[in-house]
């Protein structure tokens, strides 16, 4: 049985799943999410709020703050790094929304709840896991066509290193 109401909820669920999947992308905007549901942005906001009780922006912000709470409890990253990792572009907006949702500032939250974590995860691993490392311009230039092609190794922190130069015997040293 495929009723119009079920089709509408299915379309809204696709959009909500996209927000859950791409929550850390600061470029995630209302037009892109509404396109998943096949609605205009204005109709999507009304339909989403009617179905879930909050606007898409409120939902996405709440999910990002939930992820930030988890990172504040478990990762050895600064509040600014966590702010950027969860998809906020402004530390002020992040702090205000965090305080509104949790009743405390991000720094106070870490002081109260961070000790409960078994062990703080090193920041480099948390950033690697959440995709916080971006490829540097130098690494992109080395991968460009015509660049020297040497095998590179990627360390646990996501840093590309060049191989050690090969030793040559005296006859080759010229």
N, C-alpha and C positions, 0 to 999 in steps of 0.2 A: 504494500500500500504506500503510494507516494503522494502525499498531500502537499499543497503549497506551503503549509507551515513547516513540514519536515524538510522540504527543499530549501527554505529560507534558513532554518537552523543548520543544515548541512553546509550551506555557503558561508554562514557566519563562523562555523567551526573551522572551516579551512583558513579563514583569515586569522582566527585566534591561534590556530596551530602555527601559522607563519610568524606571528608575534612571539610565541613561545620558543620557536626555533631560532629566530634572528634578533632576540631581545638585546644583544650587546651591540648591534649595528647602530651607530649614532645617526646614520643616514636613513634609517627606517622611517618613512613618513606615512601620513594618512592616505595619500593617493595610492601608494604601493600596496598597503594593506587592504584598502577598499577594492582594489583590482582583483585580489584573491577571491573576494566574495562576489565580484561581478556587479558591484554597486557604485554609484557616484559617492564621493566622499561625504556629502551631506546626508544622503539616505542611509549610508553605512553607519554613521554616528548615531542616528536615531534608532535604527534597527538593533545595533549592538547594545545600546543602553537599555532598550526595551527587553532584550533577551537576557542580559547579564547584570543589569543594575548599575553599571558604571560605563563611562565613555571609553573608547579604545585608548585614549591618552592616559586616563586614570589607571586602566588595567596594566598598560605597559610600564608606567611609572612604578606601580606597586610591585610588579614582577622584578624590575631592576633593583628596587630597594631590598627585596627579599634576597636576591643574589648578593648584594652588597653586605647584608647582614652576615651571610655565610662566609664571605671573604674576610670580613672584619674579625670574625671569630677564629678563622683558621689560617689565614695567609699573613706572611710577614711583608706586607705592602703598605705604602703610605695611603692616607685617605684620598689624596689626589689621584694616585695610580688606580685605586679601586673605583673612584668616580669615573674615570675614563674607560676602564675595563668593562663596566656595566652599561655603558652607552650614554652617559651624560656628558655634555660638552662644557658645562659650567659648574665649577665647584660650589658656587653660591646656591644655584638651583638645587644641586644634589643635596647639600647640607640642609636647606630649608625643607625639601620634601622628605628627607630622611627623618628629620626632627618631627615633622607633622605626622608621619606614619608610625614612628616608634616612640615618640615622646622624649627622645634624647638625641644629642648630637652624635655624629659618627665616632668622634674620639672618645666620648664618654661611654658609648656603646661598647667599644673595644675594651676599655678599662674594666667594665662590668662583666662582660661576657667572654672576653678573649682568653681568660685563664681557664675556662672550662674545656677548651679544646685540648685534645690529647697532646699535640705538639704543633707548633706553628710551622706551616709549610713555607719553605724558602720562597721568597718573592719571585725568583727567576723561574721556578717550576710552576708557580701559580700563573704567571704571565704566559708561559709556554703552553700550558693547558687551556687557558682561556683565549689564546690567539692574540695576546697583547704584543708580541714581537712582530714588527713589520720588517720587511726586507729593506736593507739599507740601499741608498743610491749607488754606493760603490759595488755592492754585490750584484745589483741589476746591470751595471756597466760591464762587469766581468762576464756576465752571461749574454751580453749583446752579441749579435753576429759579427764576426771579424775579430772578436777579442781573443786573447790567448786562451786556449782550452787546456787548463790544468785541472786535474782531479782535486776536489776540495772536500774537506771533512767538516761536518756540522757537529759542534759540541752540544752537550746537554742543555746549555743555555741558549742554543739557537744561533751561535756565532759561527760563521763560515771561516775556516782557516785554510791557508795554502799549504801544500805539502812541503816537506823538508827538501831542500835542493839535494840532488843526487851527488854522491862523491865521485870524483873522476880520478883516474890514476895520472901520474905525471906525464905520460905520453899524450893524453887528451888535453891536458891543461894548456898546451900550446904556447 
